[in-house]
Structures are given as structure tokens and as C-alpha cells.
Amino acid sequence: MKKHHPAKTSAPSQRMLRIGEVVRHAVVEVFSQEGLHDPVLTSHVITFPEVRMSPDLRLATVYVMPLGGRDREAVLAALEKNKRWLRGALAKRVDMKFMPELRFLIDETFDEADRIDRLLRSPEVARDLKAKTEKPE
């Protein structure tokens, strides 16, 4: 009998969401309490809005955003360089059988929200909304 495997496009399970949030809190804790001795990371304020776990919990994708969005590539490179140390620090804080591999990506949701806001404020959208609210006689 075949086992049912959810499609890769399916929503994350409650377990994946819960463990992702535990890992995110641990990452924030490491940065706020221990910090990394890397000049790029110590010179930036970094937010960690989300951690997404793979279905097998072996990979944690940590979304990051440096304050103001500046030096994104330098911050990603510094995180990548220090991910082995960070993984060890997380293993001390998160009670898991296996600490997942870490992958860092820039969080694009801030850019996307800004793009949508600019679209909504554009003259074309304002014109269309005005035309829609005017009632024909």
C-alpha cells in the first residue's frame, strides 16, 4: 500500500511552523545575547522575520533583513561564513534530535509590500477607483 505524500506546494504543517518559530526565537536570542564576532554582523541591525522548515526538518531557511535594507549581500555572506558556529549555538538552545542545516535568504516581503503600496497610490489606480465610485445618471 502506498503512503500519501503531500505535494511540495502544500501548506506547511503545524509542526513545521512551530519548529520554525522555535528556531527563529533561538536565532534572535543568539544574536541578542551572544552576538557574532564578525565586523559586518556587529555593524548592522538585522531582523529575522521568519524561519521556514523543510518537511523533514533537516533544513531551516532563515529569512533576514538588515535595517534599512542596506548591505544585503555583505550580511548574507557574513551569515553564510558563520553558519557553522551559529548552528552549534542553536543546538544548545533548541531541543531537537538533529539541528537543521541553515540557509539564509533576504526577506523580500518588505519590498513587495512597498511595491503594492506604490501601485495603490499611483494616479492610474486612483483614476480607476474614482471612476468606479461615480454613479452613472
N, C-alpha and C positions, 0 to 999 in steps of 0.2 A: 504494500500500500504506500502511495506517495504522500509525503508530507507537504502541506501547503506552505509555501514561502511567499511572504508579501512582496509585492512589486517594489522595485527600488524607488519609485516615485511616491510610495505611500507615506503617510504622515509618520513622524517619529513616535515610538511607543512612550508610554508614561515612564517606563524605566529609563529609556534613553534621555528623556527630558530631565528627569530627576537627577540622574548621574551627571549630566551636562551642567546642571546648575550647581551641584556639589563641587565639581572640578572648577567651575568659574569662580566660586567663592574662595576656593583654595588658592587659585592663581592670584586673585586680588589680595588675599592675606599674605602670600609670599612677597608680593611687590610692596605692600604697605609695611610689613614688619621686618622682613629680612633685606629686601631690595637686592638688586643685582649690581655687581661691581663692574658695570660697563658704562663708559662715559656717555654713550648715545642714550642708553635707557635711563640713566640718572638725570640727564638734562631734559627729559621730556615727561610730561604728564600723559599717561596712557590709560584709556578706558578699555574695559573688556566687556562689551555688551552681551556677548553670547558665546557659549561653547556648545557645539553640536557633536554628538557622539555617533559613531558608526553603529549599525545594528549589532555587531558582535562586541562592541565596547572596547575594541583594540585601537581605535583611532579617535582622537579628540581634536576637532577643528576649532581653534581659538580665534575668534574674531576680535580684532584690535583696531583702535583708532587713536592716534596721537592727538592731543589737544590742538585744535585749530587745523588739523589735517596736514600739518607740515612734516617734512622729512619722513614720509611714509616708508619709502624703500629702505632708508637707513635704519629705521626702527624694526622693520621686518627682518632685515639682515642681522641685526643685533639679537633679536629674539631667536632667530634660527641658530645663531652661533652659540647661544646659551641654553638651548632647549634640553640638552642632556642634564645639566645641573638643575634646571627648573623641574624636569620630570622627577629627579631624585627628591627634591624638596617637596613636591606634591605627594610623592609616595609616602612621606612621613605624616601627611595630613589627611589623606583620603584612604579609607579602609576598603581596598579592592584587592582581589586576587592578583590581578595584573594591572599595573599602571599603563594606561594607553599611551601610544606614541602621540606626540604633539605636532600639530601642523598649524601654522599661523597664516591668517588671511586678513586683509584690510576689510573692515565693515563698510559696505557700500550703502547701507540703509540711510545714512545721513545725506549722502549725495543724492540719492533717489528722492528723498523727501523734499530736498531743496529744489530739485528739478520739477517735481509735481507742483510745488508752491509757485514757482516761476510761471509754469503753464497756466495755473488757475488765475494768476494776476495779469496775464497777457491781455492786450487790447482785443484780440480776436475772441477769446473766451468771454470777456466782459460784453462785447457786442452781441454774441450769440445768446448769452443769458438775458440780456436786456430785451432782445427780440422775442425771446420765448415768454417772458413775463408780460409783455404788452398784449392786451386782448384785442383781437380784431373787432371792428364795429359792424 
